[in-house]
């Protein structure tokens, strides 16, 4: 999955099957496009629900190590006028610091289903439940 964000949204992610590398980026200096990367290997056998908030580690990607299935619940939903995802091509500066250059992935498809459950509240920041 390309590196992307969810502007103004909270994402609840659950790895159902498989093993993935999760990379999350947190803005250090958004005006200059500088971010810090956090990397973690997740296994469906032990991974909890990951929650990223609108202002912390909102840029992320999953890279499959084995065949994998991830379910995301995103709130509020995408809105073509105000909440469109951005895609990024990170350029390493030093250590775990990257310059996030916006780009458009060449090949990517996404399928959505509307959430019909109860209203979910946005948490103040990223946590693992």
C-alpha positions as CSV (number, residue, x, y, z in Angstrom):
1,X,0.0,0.0,0.0
2,X,1.5,3.4,-0.9
3,X,2.5,5.8,1.8
4,X,-0.5,8.0,2.5
5,X,-2.3,10.1,5.0
6,X,-5.8,10.6,6.3
7,X,-6.2,14.4,6.8
8,X,-8.4,15.3,9.8
9,X,-9.3,11.6,10.3
10,X,-8.8,8.9,12.8
11,X,-8.0,5.4,11.6
12,X,-8.6,2.1,13.4
13,X,-6.6,-0.7,11.8
14,X,-6.7,-4.4,12.5
15,X,-4.4,-6.9,10.9
16,X,-6.6,-10.0,10.6
17,X,-4.2,-12.4,8.7
18,X,-0.5,-12.4,8.1
19,X,2.5,-10.4,8.9
20,X,3.4,-6.8,7.8
21,X,5.9,-4.1,8.3
22,X,4.1,-0.9,9.5
23,X,5.8,2.4,8.8
24,X,4.3,5.5,10.4
25,X,5.6,9.0,9.9
26,X,5.1,11.9,12.3
27,X,5.6,15.5,11.2
28,X,8.6,17.2,12.8
29,X,8.4,20.3,10.6
30,X,5.4,20.1,8.4
31,X,6.1,23.5,6.7
32,X,9.4,22.0,5.4
33,X,8.0,18.5,4.9
34,X,10.2,16.9,7.5
35,X,9.0,13.8,9.4
36,X,10.3,11.1,11.7
37,X,9.6,7.4,10.8
38,X,8.6,4.7,13.2
39,X,8.8,1.1,12.0
40,X,7.3,-2.0,13.5
41,X,6.7,-5.6,12.4
42,X,3.1,-6.7,13.1
43,X,1.9,-10.3,13.3
44,X,-1.9,-11.0,13.2
45,X,-1.4,-13.5,16.0
46,X,-0.5,-10.8,18.5
47,X,-1.2,-7.4,16.9
48,X,-3.9,-5.3,18.6
49,X,-6.0,-2.6,17.0
50,X,-3.8,0.3,15.9
51,X,-5.2,3.8,16.2
52,X,-3.7,6.8,14.4
53,X,-5.1,10.3,15.1
54,X,-5.4,13.3,12.9
55,X,-2.2,14.9,14.3
56,X,0.1,12.0,15.2
57,X,1.6,9.4,12.9
58,X,-1.1,10.1,10.4
59,X,1.1,9.2,7.4
60,X,1.6,5.5,7.1
61,X,2.0,2.4,5.0
62,X,1.8,-1.4,5.4
63,X,4.2,-3.7,3.5
64,X,3.2,-7.4,3.4
65,X,5.8,-9.9,4.6
66,X,3.3,-12.7,4.1
67,X,-0.2,-12.8,2.5
68,X,-2.1,-10.3,4.7
69,X,-5.5,-8.8,5.3
70,X,-6.0,-5.5,7.1
71,X,-9.4,-3.8,7.9
72,X,-9.5,-0.1,8.4
73,X,-12.3,1.9,10.0
74,X,-11.9,5.6,9.2
75,X,-13.7,8.5,10.8
76,X,-14.9,10.9,9.7
77,X,-15.1,9.4,6.1
78,X,-13.3,10.8,3.1
79,X,-14.9,13.9,1.6
80,X,-13.9,14.9,-1.9
81,X,-14.1,18.6,-0.9
82,X,-12.2,18.6,2.4
83,X,-10.7,15.2,3.2
84,X,-8.8,13.6,0.4
85,X,-5.8,11.3,1.0
86,X,-2.3,12.5,0.0
87,X,0.4,10.1,-1.2
88,X,4.1,10.6,-0.4
89,X,7.5,9.5,-1.6
90,X,9.8,9.8,1.5
91,X,13.3,11.0,0.8
92,X,15.7,10.0,3.6
93,X,17.6,12.9,5.1
94,X,19.4,11.2,8.1
95,X,18.7,8.4,10.5
96,X,14.9,8.1,10.8
97,X,14.2,11.6,9.5
98,X,12.6,11.9,6.0
99,X,11.5,14.7,3.7
100,X,7.9,13.8,2.6
101,X,7.5,14.7,-1.1
102,X,3.8,14.5,-2.3
103,X,3.3,12.2,-5.3
104,X,0.6,10.2,-7.1
105,X,1.1,6.4,-7.1
106,X,1.2,4.8,-10.6
107,X,-0.9,1.8,-9.7
108,X,-3.2,1.7,-6.7
109,X,-6.8,0.7,-6.2
110,X,-8.9,1.1,-3.1
111,X,-12.3,-0.3,-2.3
112,X,-14.6,1.4,0.3
113,X,-17.6,0.4,2.3
114,X,-19.5,2.9,4.4
115,X,-19.4,2.4,8.2
116,X,-22.9,1.9,9.5
117,X,-22.1,1.4,13.2
118,X,-22.3,3.8,16.2
119,X,-20.5,7.1,16.2
120,X,-16.8,6.9,17.0
121,X,-15.0,9.6,18.9
122,X,-11.5,10.8,17.8
123,X,-8.8,9.9,20.3
124,X,-6.2,12.7,21.1
125,X,-3.3,10.7,19.7
126,X,-2.0,7.3,18.4
127,X,-2.3,4.3,20.7
128,X,-2.4,0.6,20.4
129,X,-5.4,-1.1,22.0
